[in-house]
Amino acid sequence: MVQILFKKEQTGINMSFVLNIPDNINNDSTLILNGTTPGIGTRKQLDEDIKNNTNLYGTYSDSYEEAEYIATNMYFSPLYKKLANDYNNPMLIPIIPRCRALYTGYLGYDVYHENYDKAIEAYHKGNSGFNESELHLFDGLDKQIVAMIHYAIDYINETYSLNLDYKVIATGYSASSKMVNFFAALHPDLIKMIIAGGTGGLLIYPTLKYDYPLGFKDLPKRNLETFKQIPQFYYIGESDQLDPARPSFIVAVDENGNNLKDERGNVIPARENGKIKFIKDENGNYIISKGGYYSLEQTHIIYDQISSDVQERFDKNRMSYENEGVNSTFKKYHGNHDIDDENLEKDVIDFYEKYTSLNKQKNK
């Protein structure tokens, strides 16, 4: 496999990207868009994960260099790498730092609307590694990804004398599962299929009831109908309660009053009757943590009207997609956010082969 790093200075796109091209690429190949973005951790953790082929969730947040390190090391689910390596599919990996104050990986509300006020305020308080001008490099982030796709396909077709189209297989896990789901809502004409896991029950709803990214109300009318036709496979661990868009929660403590933390050093939320206990103000409204995934109004819709429980939200996502006629499959597997279930790989491969075969028959 050939790996090429396309720097922003070369392409004219604000963000750089990595393109991996298999040795046996051919006209049956399809570009995979892997929506990987770096999370929080340490370089030492990341190196250990790469060495042991395990899957934690990233490294430093506010660093282009760390995002490039992850992308060039192909640090993400081995399952998606299998779709590239075993089926001769090139893979595009955008180098998009998950800015701590903006959470760019989600293509969420603040990123889509280029609403950087909170992020700029965080910078001035010393809570962001990106200054105001650097934050504006994220302008039109979804359109930057579109430009990467076109650039990559044009390069492949010209270099290898092929005729690949501009539709991609969009893959992602955890943060990047929302990224590719939202990207498909914004640009459904570019998506051949979606395979994404660890969604947190936070997929866009296929309805005109809500504005993006909760729904399609403020997007072009044809986007929803086109989105419904895309084959989509979403999965989650049956015990997964990792909730990236949650309001501020009450931290669990031990008998000595010390904060409880998981093996990654993240504080653990307190629970009552199995439900996470969130912080509310004197009016009974959730106190929203930093982020920008959704507007304040959308966050209250999610937690007051839909569910504060990840598993319940995943079920409601599934029912909504089924009721609205989306070409989708939703499955749960043994495990939490780290899925330990041999059935997952078989199901993903079966899904990929089914719709790849159908697409070939349609194009004959």
C-alpha positions as a Python dict, from the first residue, in 0.01 Angstrom:
ca = {
    (1, 'M'): (0, 0, 0),
    (2, 'V'): (120, 349, -88),
    (3, 'Q'): (60, 626, 165),
    (4, 'I'): (61, 989, 54),
    (5, 'L'): (34, 1293, 279),
    (6, 'F'): (-130, 1581, 94),
    (7, 'K'): (-40, 1901, 275),
    (8, 'K'): (-277, 2197, 274),
    (9, 'E'): (-11, 2404, 97),
    (10, 'Q'): (-27, 2160, -193),
    (11, 'T'): (-405, 2125, -224),
    (12, 'G'): (-528, 2471, -128),
    (13, 'I'): (-760, 2311, 131),
    (14, 'N'): (-728, 2442, 488),
    (15, 'M'): (-680, 2093, 631),
    (16, 'S'): (-431, 1833, 512),
    (17, 'F'): (-524, 1469, 452),
    (18, 'V'): (-372, 1124, 411),
    (19, 'L'): (-450, 897, 117),
    (20, 'N'): (-371, 526, 135),
    (21, 'I'): (-374, 347, -202),
    (22, 'P'): (-373, -36, -219),
    (23, 'D'): (-134, -215, -452),
    (24, 'N'): (-419, -379, -645),
    (25, 'I'): (-644, -78, -687),
    (26, 'N'): (-882, -117, -983),
    (27, 'N'): (-1206, 14, -1129),
    (28, 'D'): (-1406, -190, -876),
    (29, 'S'): (-1239, -3, -590),
    (30, 'T'): (-1426, 259, -389),
    (31, 'L'): (-1274, 542, -187),
    (32, 'I'): (-1327, 497, 186),
    (33, 'L'): (-1372, 818, 384),
    (34, 'N'): (-1254, 739, 736),
    (35, 'G'): (-1377, 1009, 969),
    (36, 'T'): (-1109, 957, 1232),
    (37, 'T'): (-1028, 1250, 1459),
    (38, 'P'): (-797, 1261, 1761),
    (39, 'G'): (-937, 1262, 2111),
    (40, 'I'): (-773, 1306, 2449),
    (41, 'G'): (-487, 1097, 2584),
    (42, 'T'): (-109, 1091, 2560),
    (43, 'R'): (144, 1010, 2290),
    (44, 'K'): (263, 720, 2509),
    (45, 'Q'): (-89, 573, 2518),
    (46, 'L'): (-121, 613, 2145),
    (47, 'D'): (211, 441, 2073),
    (48, 'E'): (109, 151, 2296),
    (49, 'D'): (-225, 123, 2116),
    (50, 'I'): (-57, 114, 1777),
    (51, 'K'): (193, -145, 1901),
    (52, 'N'): (-75, -367, 2057),
    (53, 'N'): (-341, -303, 1791),
    (54, 'T'): (-584, -187, 2058),
    (55, 'N'): (-830, 96, 2017),
    (56, 'L'): (-836, 380, 2264),
    (57, 'Y'): (-963, 711, 2140),
    (58, 'G'): (-681, 941, 2044),
    (59, 'T'): (-424, 1183, 2173),
    (60, 'Y'): (-373, 1557, 2228),
    (61, 'S'): (-662, 1768, 2111),
    (62, 'D'): (-533, 2108, 2000),
    (63, 'S'): (-252, 2001, 1771),
    (64, 'Y'): (-229, 1959, 1395),
    (65, 'E'): (91, 1759, 1446),
    (66, 'E'): (-83, 1503, 1668),
    (67, 'A'): (-375, 1473, 1425),
    (68, 'E'): (-125, 1406, 1146),
    (69, 'Y'): (53, 1147, 1363),
    (70, 'I'): (-275, 957, 1414),
    (71, 'A'): (-373, 974, 1048),
    (72, 'T'): (-37, 862, 909),
    (73, 'N'): (-23, 574, 1159),
    (74, 'M'): (-374, 471, 1048),
    (75, 'Y'): (-483, 479, 1410),
    (76, 'F'): (-845, 366, 1405),
    (77, 'S'): (-1058, 54, 1389),
    (78, 'P'): (-883, -249, 1234),
    (79, 'L'): (-1221, -339, 1088),
    (80, 'Y'): (-1220, -38, 857),
    (81, 'K'): (-861, -102, 759),
    (82, 'K'): (-972, -451, 662),
    (83, 'L'): (-1228, -303, 420),
    (84, 'A'): (-942, -110, 262),
    (85, 'N'): (-673, -379, 259),
    (86, 'D'): (-874, -690, 178),
    (87, 'Y'): (-1099, -532, -82),
    (88, 'N'): (-851, -303, -261),
    (89, 'N'): (-1018, 19, -155),
    (90, 'P'): (-819, 342, -118),
    (91, 'M'): (-877, 530, 207),
    (92, 'L'): (-889, 902, 272),
    (93, 'I'): (-819, 1020, 627),
    (94, 'P'): (-883, 1391, 693),
    (95, 'I'): (-634, 1547, 933),
    (96, 'I'): (-875, 1741, 1151),
    (97, 'P'): (-774, 1812, 1511),
    (98, 'R'): (-1061, 1772, 1754),
    (99, 'C'): (-1032, 2119, 1898),
    (100, 'R'): (-1113, 2106, 2271),
    (101, 'A'): (-1326, 2419, 2256),
    (102, 'L'): (-1507, 2339, 1931),
    (103, 'Y'): (-1521, 1959, 1890),
    (104, 'T'): (-1467, 1980, 1517),
    (105, 'G'): (-1488, 1606, 1460),
    (106, 'Y'): (-1864, 1608, 1481),
    (107, 'L'): (-1949, 1867, 1214),
    (108, 'G'): (-2193, 1977, 1482),
    (109, 'Y'): (-2395, 2291, 1538),
    (110, 'D'): (-2115, 2538, 1616),
    (111, 'V'): (-1887, 2407, 1340),
    (112, 'Y'): (-2164, 2409, 1080),
    (113, 'H'): (-2275, 2762, 1171),
    (114, 'E'): (-1914, 2880, 1222),
    (115, 'N'): (-2016, 2995, 1568),
    (116, 'Y'): (-1678, 3031, 1733),
    (117, 'D'): (-1767, 3267, 2018),
    (118, 'K'): (-1738, 3002, 2290),
    (119, 'A'): (-1416, 2867, 2141),
    (120, 'I'): (-1260, 3213, 2118),
    (121, 'E'): (-1362, 3281, 2478),
    (122, 'A'): (-1200, 2952, 2579),
    (123, 'Y'): (-879, 3060, 2404),
    (124, 'H'): (-865, 3387, 2595),
    (125, 'K'): (-917, 3192, 2920),
    (126, 'G'): (-626, 2963, 2833),
    (127, 'N'): (-848, 2663, 2761),
    (128, 'S'): (-781, 2628, 2389),
    (129, 'G'): (-461, 2574, 2194),
    (130, 'F'): (-607, 2743, 1885),
    (131, 'N'): (-631, 3121, 1856),
    (132, 'E'): (-902, 3307, 1666),
    (133, 'S'): (-734, 3296, 1324),
    (134, 'E'): (-655, 2926, 1364),
    (135, 'L'): (-1014, 2850, 1457),
    (136, 'H'): (-1128, 3003, 1129),
    (137, 'L'): (-928, 2740, 940),
    (138, 'F'): (-1225, 2516, 1025),
    (139, 'D'): (-1461, 2735, 819),
    (140, 'G'): (-1672, 2529, 580),
    (141, 'L'): (-1529, 2208, 723),
    (142, 'D'): (-1778, 1982, 545),
    (143, 'K'): (-1695, 2152, 215),
    (144, 'Q'): (-1325, 2100, 286),
    (145, 'I'): (-1394, 1727, 315),
    (146, 'V'): (-1582, 1740, -17),
    (147, 'A'): (-1276, 1903, -173),
    (148, 'M'): (-1052, 1629, -27),
    (149, 'I'): (-1272, 1361, -184),
    (150, 'H'): (-1257, 1524, -527),
    (151, 'Y'): (-884, 1585, -501),
    (152, 'A'): (-817, 1225, -397),
    (153, 'I'): (-1034, 1071, -671),
    (154, 'D'): (-888, 1297, -937),
    (155, 'Y'): (-537, 1201, -825),
    (156, 'I'): (-617, 828, -829),
    (157, 'N'): (-789, 837, -1167),
    (158, 'E'): (-510, 1035, -1330),
    (159, 'T'): (-223, 840, -1169),
    (160, 'Y'): (-365, 490, -1219),
    (161, 'S'): (-570, 550, -1536),
    (162, 'L'): (-892, 452, -1359),
    (163, 'N'): (-1249, 580, -1362),
    (164, 'L'): (-1361, 581, -999),
    (165, 'D'): (-1667, 793, -922),
    (166, 'Y'): (-1688, 1048, -641),
    (167, 'K'): (-1909, 843, -408),
    (168, 'V'): (-1743, 712, -93),
    (169, 'I'): (-1790, 448, 173),
    (170, 'A'): (-1810, 654, 493),
    (171, 'T'): (-1673, 483, 805),
    (172, 'G'): (-1632, 601, 1160),
    (173, 'Y'): (-1632, 501, 1523),
    (174, 'S'): (-1725, 700, 1833),
    (175, 'A'): (-1668, 1068, 1753),
    (176, 'S'): (-1623, 1000, 1384),
    (177, 'S'): (-1945, 796, 1364),
    (178, 'K'): (-2136, 1121, 1414),
    (179, 'M'): (-1902, 1298, 1175),
    (180, 'V'): (-1976, 1065, 883),
    (181, 'N'): (-2349, 1050, 966),
    (182, 'F'): (-2372, 1429, 969),
    (183, 'F'): (-2156, 1457, 657),
    (184, 'A'): (-2394, 1219, 478),
    (185, 'A'): (-2686, 1441, 576),
    (186, 'L'): (-2507, 1745, 433),
    (187, 'H'): (-2377, 1574, 118),
    (188, 'P'): (-2584, 1259, 55),
    (189, 'D'): (-2498, 1253, -317),
    (190, 'L'): (-2138, 1170, -225),
    (191, 'I'): (-2215, 865, -9),
    (192, 'K'): (-2230, 506, -135),
    (193, 'M'): (-2278, 351, 210),
    (194, 'I'): (-2217, 425, 579),
    (195, 'I'): (-2065, 190, 837),
    (196, 'A'): (-2032, 349, 1181),
    (197, 'G'): (-2027, 238, 1545),
    (198, 'G'): (-2022, 375, 1897),
    (199, 'T'): (-2278, 636, 1796),
    (200, 'G'): (-2392, 733, 2144),
    (201, 'G'): (-2747, 731, 2010),
    (202, 'L'): (-2675, 1072, 1860),
    (203, 'L'): (-2738, 1019, 1489),
    (204, 'I'): (-2928, 1283, 1297),
    (205, 'Y'): (-3303, 1214, 1295),
    (206, 'P'): (-3445, 1164, 943),
    (207, 'T'): (-3715, 1425, 991),
    (208, 'L'): (-3797, 1785, 901),
    (209, 'K'): (-3907, 1846, 1261),
    (210, 'Y'): (-3562, 1957, 1383),
    (211, 'D'): (-3282, 2176, 1249),
    (212, 'Y'): (-2939, 2026, 1168),
    (213, 'P'): (-2767, 1836, 1325),
    (214, 'L'): (-3067, 1701, 1515),
    (215, 'G'): (-3275, 1687, 1195),
    (216, 'F'): (-3305, 1802, 833),
    (217, 'K'): (-3538, 2103, 871),
    (218, 'D'): (-3289, 2370, 762),
    (219, 'L'): (-3109, 2160, 497),
    (220, 'P'): (-3201, 2146, 126),
    (221, 'K'): (-3528, 1953, 89),
    (222, 'R'): (-3386, 1684, -137),
    (223, 'N'): (-3114, 1593, 115),
    (224, 'L'): (-3350, 1391, 333),
    (225, 'E'): (-3492, 1182, 50),
    (226, 'T'): (-3145, 1113, -89),
    (227, 'F'): (-3015, 1030, 259),
    (228, 'K'): (-3290, 770, 305),
    (229, 'Q'): (-3166, 573, 4),
    (230, 'I'): (-2809, 532, 136),
    (231, 'P'): (-2736, 183, 281),
    (232, 'Q'): (-2641, 250, 645),
    (233, 'F'): (-2508, 16, 916),
    (234, 'Y'): (-2488, 144, 1274),
    (235, 'Y'): (-2377, -49, 1581),
    (236, 'I'): (-2307, -6, 1950),
    (237, 'G'): (-2194, -210, 2250),
    (238, 'E'): (-2493, -332, 2448),
    (239, 'S'): (-2346, -182, 2767),
    (240, 'D'): (-2211, 137, 2607),
    (241, 'Q'): (-2299, 452, 2801),
    (242, 'L'): (-2027, 683, 2665),
    (243, 'D'): (-2217, 1004, 2598),
    (244, 'P'): (-2008, 1277, 2433),
    (245, 'A'): (-2282, 1540, 2413),
    (246, 'R'): (-2411, 1511, 2767),
    (247, 'P'): (-2476, 1805, 2994),
    (248, 'S'): (-2252, 1850, 3295),
    (249, 'F'): (-2287, 1550, 3523),
    (250, 'I'): (-2234, 1482, 3890),
    (251, 'V'): (-1901, 1305, 3935),
    (252, 'A'): (-1901, 975, 4125),
    (253, 'V'): (-1680, 973, 4438),
    (254, 'D'): (-1537, 701, 4660),
    (255, 'E'): (-1585, 671, 5038),
    (256, 'N'): (-1309, 928, 5092),
    (257, 'G'): (-1472, 1184, 4865),
    (258, 'N'): (-1221, 1138, 4582),
    (259, 'N'): (-1341, 1153, 4221),
    (260, 'L'): (-1373, 811, 4061),
    (261, 'K'): (-1189, 772, 3730),
    (262, 'D'): (-1180, 502, 3464),
    (263, 'E'): (-869, 336, 3320),
    (264, 'R'): (-819, 630, 3081),
    (265, 'G'): (-822, 887, 3359),
    (266, 'N'): (-1171, 1016, 3275),
    (267, 'V'): (-1398, 1100, 3567),
    (268, 'I'): (-1697, 869, 3607),
    (269, 'P'): (-2050, 1014, 3631),
    (270, 'A'): (-2263, 931, 3934),
    (271, 'R'): (-2572, 719, 3872),
    (272, 'E'): (-2907, 672, 4035),
    (273, 'N'): (-3124, 373, 3944),
    (274, 'G'): (-2888, 312, 3653),
    (275, 'K'): (-2929, 666, 3513),
    (276, 'I'): (-2657, 929, 3498),
    (277, 'K'): (-2718, 1217, 3740),
    (278, 'F'): (-2686, 1551, 3559),
    (279, 'I'): (-2643, 1896, 3711),
    (280, 'K'): (-2941, 2130, 3684),
    (281, 'D'): (-2982, 2499, 3766),
    (282, 'E'): (-3244, 2648, 3998),
    (283, 'N'): (-3499, 2639, 3715),
    (284, 'G'): (-3452, 2269, 3655),
    (285, 'N'): (-3262, 2315, 3329),
    (286, 'Y'): (-2954, 2106, 3251),
    (287, 'I'): (-2625, 2289, 3285),
    (288, 'I'): (-2457, 2234, 2949),
    (289, 'S'): (-2092, 2139, 2933),
    (290, 'K'): (-1850, 2282, 2680),
    (291, 'G'): (-1874, 2158, 2326),
    (292, 'G'): (-2090, 2278, 2043),
    (293, 'Y'): (-2240, 1954, 1918),
    (294, 'Y'): (-2591, 2100, 1941),
    (295, 'S'): (-2754, 2433, 2019),
    (296, 'L'): (-2879, 2481, 2374),
    (297, 'E'): (-3236, 2424, 2254),
    (298, 'Q'): (-3137, 2101, 2076),
    (299, 'T'): (-2953, 1972, 2383),
    (300, 'H'): (-3267, 2013, 2593),
    (301, 'I'): (-3470, 1831, 2328),
    (302, 'I'): (-3227, 1538, 2342),
    (303, 'Y'): (-3215, 1507, 2721),
    (304, 'D'): (-3569, 1619, 2812),
    (305, 'Q'): (-3772, 1471, 2525),
    (306, 'I'): (-3565, 1188, 2374),
    (307, 'S'): (-3352, 1030, 2649),
    (308, 'S'): (-3047, 1084, 2867),
    (309, 'D'): (-2965, 713, 2830),
    (310, 'V'): (-2736, 611, 2541),
    (311, 'Q'): (-2903, 274, 2484),
    (312, 'E'): (-3253, 423, 2479),
    (313, 'R'): (-3140, 690, 2233),
    (314, 'F'): (-2986, 425, 2007),
    (315, 'D'): (-3319, 240, 2010),
    (316, 'K'): (-3507, 560, 1928),
    (317, 'N'): (-3263, 634, 1645),
    (318, 'R'): (-3333, 286, 1508),
    (319, 'M'): (-3711, 321, 1533),
    (320, 'S'): (-3701, 663, 1370),
    (321, 'Y'): (-3490, 538, 1079),
    (322, 'E'): (-3717, 237, 1032),
    (323, 'N'): (-4038, 443, 1051),
    (324, 'E'): (-3908, 698, 801),
    (325, 'G'): (-3801, 432, 552),
    (326, 'V'): (-3425, 482, 575),
    (327, 'N'): (-3223, 196, 422),
    (328, 'S'): (-3058, 117, 756),
    (329, 'T'): (-2946, -161, 988),
    (330, 'F'): (-2896, -112, 1363),
    (331, 'K'): (-2727, -374, 1581),
    (332, 'K'): (-2600, -415, 1936),
    (333, 'Y'): (-2301, -630, 2029),
    (334, 'H'): (-2140, -767, 2341),
    (335, 'G'): (-1930, -507, 2518),
    (336, 'N'): (-1935, -140, 2610),
    (337, 'H'): (-1759, 128, 2406),
    (338, 'D'): (-1490, -135, 2350),
    (339, 'I'): (-1688, -402, 2163),
    (340, 'D'): (-1577, -760, 2216),
    (341, 'D'): (-1791, -961, 1978),
    (342, 'E'): (-1672, -1174, 1686),
    (343, 'N'): (-2008, -1129, 1512),
    (344, 'L'): (-1937, -763, 1444),
    (345, 'E'): (-1672, -820, 1177),
    (346, 'K'): (-1884, -1082, 998),
    (347, 'D'): (-2191, -857, 995),
    (348, 'V'): (-1997, -557, 866),
    (349, 'I'): (-1831, -760, 591),
    (350, 'D'): (-2166, -916, 493),
    (351, 'F'): (-2322, -570, 476),
    (352, 'Y'): (-2034, -433, 270),
    (353, 'E'): (-2037, -726, 27),
    (354, 'K'): (-2415, -717, -13),
    (355, 'Y'): (-2433, -353, -114),
    (356, 'T'): (-2112, -360, -315),
    (357, 'S'): (-2259, -648, -518),
    (358, 'L'): (-2592, -469, -563),
    (359, 'N'): (-2415, -153, -674),
    (360, 'K'): (-2213, -345, -935),
    (361, 'Q'): (-2530, -508, -1071),
    (362, 'K'): (-2703, -169, -1092),
    (363, 'N'): (-2416, -17, -1288),
    (364, 'K'): (-2393, -299, -1546),
}
